[in-house]
Amino acid sequence: MILKTEALTKNFGGLNAVSTVDFNVQQGEIMAIIGPNGAGKSTFFNIISGFMRPTSGKTIFYNEEINGLPAHAIAIKGIARTFQTTHLFPNSLVIDNVIIGNRLRTRMNFLDAIFKTSRAQREHSESIQTAREILDFVGLTPVAFKPVDNITMEAKKRLAIGLALATKPKLLLLDEPAAGINFNETDALMELIKKIRDSGVTVCLIEHKMKMVMNLADRIMVLNYGMKIAEGTPEEIRNDPRVIEAYLGGTEIA
């Protein structure tokens, strides 16, 4: 177990966006979180990754409680994430976006950059090499020197993942990675996520495309109105009456 939450709760006034959720992620697995719109999935990710503070409960990563740490400190500890809407630098080149992600792991400071010290030059060269390797890994080498605004939505999804991978995470949180892309692109993205897991990075994702989730995840947690209503293998989730009820009139569990 690399990550666990204990009774994690987030209240917004009288609304329980996340309510006493116990959860864990095992090293080397692909864990999925599903649930209807408004179930609290993204809020749950925001708490784990440091973009929100919980009202109560604990988040523990590699046996260390990380509640209250800012997002950049949690990223340094090894949790990276993407967002439903890609957070990229649209006027910059594709490769520069990945280089920015790698800056989290460099040590050069403002003076190093101004005076172009040997450390700055060395780390800049290393960042370029790392960015090239990541772009090759996510399949974006052909567009490395294109502005982000000039690449497809599917490529932007891959780039957002590449930027997160540039921080050298132990756990990668993917928030609806397949949103806005077509069937064939979804299949290709599934292969990339498996490739990430096989490279040694544990993956936890939020996704609405049930076919993708059922074919990809080792385990699934289901949230509804901020509460965990089920957890298990894809087969167990597919046949769970609580999950079927939560999805009635919505996405088919297939």
Sequence and secondary structure as in RCSB ss.txt:
>XXXX:A:sequence
MILKTEALTKNFGGLNAVSTVDFNVQQGEIMAIIGPNGAGKSTFFNIISGFMRPTSGKTIFYNEEINGLPAHAIA
IKGIARTFQTTHLFPNSLVIDNVIIGNRLRTRMNFLDAIFKTSRAQREHSESIQTAREILDFVGLTPVAFKPVDN
ITMEAKKRLAIGLALATKPKLLLLDEPAAGINFNETDALMELIKKIRDSGVTVCLIEHKMKMVMNLADRIMVLNY
GMKIAEGTPEEIRNDPRVIEAYLGGTEIA
>XXXX:A:secstr
  EEEEEEEEEETTEEEEEEEEEEE TT EEEEE STTSSHHHHHHHHTTSS  SEEEEEETTEE TT  HHHHH
HHTEEE  SS    TTSBHHHHHHHHHGGG    HHHHHHT HHHHHHHHHHHHHHHHHHHHHT GGGTTSBGGG
S HHHHHHHHHHHHHTT  SEEEEESTTTT  HHHHHHHHHHHHHHHHTT EEEEE S HHHHHHH SEEEEEET
TEEEEEE HHHHHT HHHHHHTTTS    
